[in-house]
Amino acid sequence: MAMAHSHPLTQRAGLVGSYIRLMNLLSRASAYLAAVMFVAGVAVICQMVFIRYVLGMSTSWQTEFTVFSVTGAMLMGSPYVLMTGGHVAITILPDALGGVARKIMRLVAALCGLAFCAALAYASWVYVIEAYQFNWRTGTVWNPLLWPGLLPMALGTSLLTLQYVAEILRGEE
């Protein structure tokens, strides 16, 4: 499977080509950030295990930090997964139909994905803004502010929405 960044349509000129290249760049940057967030989550899990089971001490913030970092990593990495075609797809019907039917089915699927991600991005930003404005906290022992943990959700879904637009503009392989 060829990755999207090596695809000939990525080399389009003009505004569309510039948008696709910008989204490729942002999706890659987001993937690097996701990797850092994931590694941080794993490191904190290791630290938590050491503190609990080797030192016999309790932990207060590690589980919550890990949930936020690993979930954030998943969402921040999703634009790159879409860009590279790394997502799971069942293509038996479009592949069997081929031609114009295949293109239409892929476009409809991409538009449905775009609509869902746009709605999720909008709702995520509303949630982040409310959490910030009302100074919401998690309500746990650690009790950090909620909005920093929600921010990767809003950013990731927004970038995923913009990556869907790039994929629709990029067109069929």
N, C-alpha and C positions, 0 to 999 in steps of 0.2 A: 504494500500500500504506500503510495507516494504521499509525503507530507504536504500540507497545503502551501507551505512557504516555498516549496520548489516547483509548484504548479505553474505552468506557463501563463494562466490567466491572472496570476498574482502580479505579473509584470505589466498590467494595464497602465495606460498613461492617464493623465488628467486627474480630476477630482476623485473619481471612483477608485482608481489605482492608488492614489495617495491615501484614501480612507482605508483600503484593504491593507496596505503596508503599515499604516499607523496601528490598526487593530492587531496585526500580527505582532508588532513590537510590544504593544500593551499586554497582549495575551501571554507572550513569553515572559515579560517582566512580572506579571501576576503569578505565573507558574513558579518563578524563582522565589517570590515572596511566600507562596504556598509551601514550597519545600522547606523554607526556613521555619515557618509556623509549625509544620508537621514534625520536624526534627526537635523543635523546642518542646512540643507536646510529649514526644517520646522521651526526651531527656528528663522532663519533669516527672513522668511516670517512673522512670528508673530511680530518680531521687526519692520519690514517695515510697517506693518499695524498700529502698535502703533504710529510710527513716523509720518506717513502720515495723519491718520484719528483722532488721539487723540491730537497730538501736532501740527498738521497742517504744518509740515515741509516737504521738498522734500527729496527724497532718491536718491542716485547716484550709489550704488554698489550692493544693495540687490537683485535686479532681476537677474542680471548676475551671482552673486554668487550662487543663488538658482538654476538657470538653470544648471550650471556646477556641483553643488553638487548632485542634484537629478538625472541628467543624468548619472553622474559618478557612483552613487549608483546603478542604474539599471544595468549598465555594469559590475561593480565589483561584484554584486550579482549573475550574470548569471551562473557562473561555479557551484555555490552551488545549484541553481535551477535545472540545468542539472543533477548533481550528485544525488539529492534526488528525481528526477522524478517529480518535481513540475511544469514543463512546460505543456502547453496545447498540447494534442496529440489526433488526431482522429485515433482510432485503430480498427474501425469496420471491415475493409477489412483484415488486418493481423490476427485479432482475429478469423474471420470467416474461414480463410484458415488454420491457425494453422500449426504445424509441421515445415518442412523444408522451405516452402514458407514464413511462418511468420519470421523465422530467416533471410532469404535472404532479405526480405523487410525491416526489422529493420536494417540490416547491410548496405543496400544501402542508407537508410535514414540517418544513422549515418555518412556514408562516404560523403554524400552530405552536411550535416551540418558541418562536419570537413572541407571540401573544402571551403565552404563559409566563415567560421570563420577564417580559415588560410589566405584567401585573405583579409578579413577585418582587421585582425591583422597586416598583412604586410603593407597595405595602411595606417593604423592608425599610425604605427611607422614611416613611411615616413613622414606623416603629422606632427607628434610631432617633429621629427628631423629637418624638414624644419622650423617649427615655432621657434624652439630654435636657429638654426643657423642664421636665418635672423632677429631675435629679433622681431617677429611679435607680434602685440598687437591687442586687440579686436576692437579698433576703436570707443568705446563707451565713455561716460562721465567719467567713472571710468578708462577705458583704461588699464587694467592689461596685463601682458604678456600672450600670448595665450597658450604656451606649458604646463604650470601647469594644466590648465583646460582640456587639451586634454589627458594628461597622463593617467587618469583613463580609458579612452576609449581604449588606446593601451594595458594597463595592463589587463583590463577586457577581451578584445577579445583574448589576448594571453592565459590567463588562461582558457578561455572557449575552445579554440582550444586544449590545453593540456588535459582538462577534457574530451573532445570528444575522444581523444586517450585512456584515461583511461576507458571510458565507452565501447569502442570497445574491449579493452583487457579484460575487466570484463566479457563480453559476455552476453548471454541470461540468464534471471532469472531462 
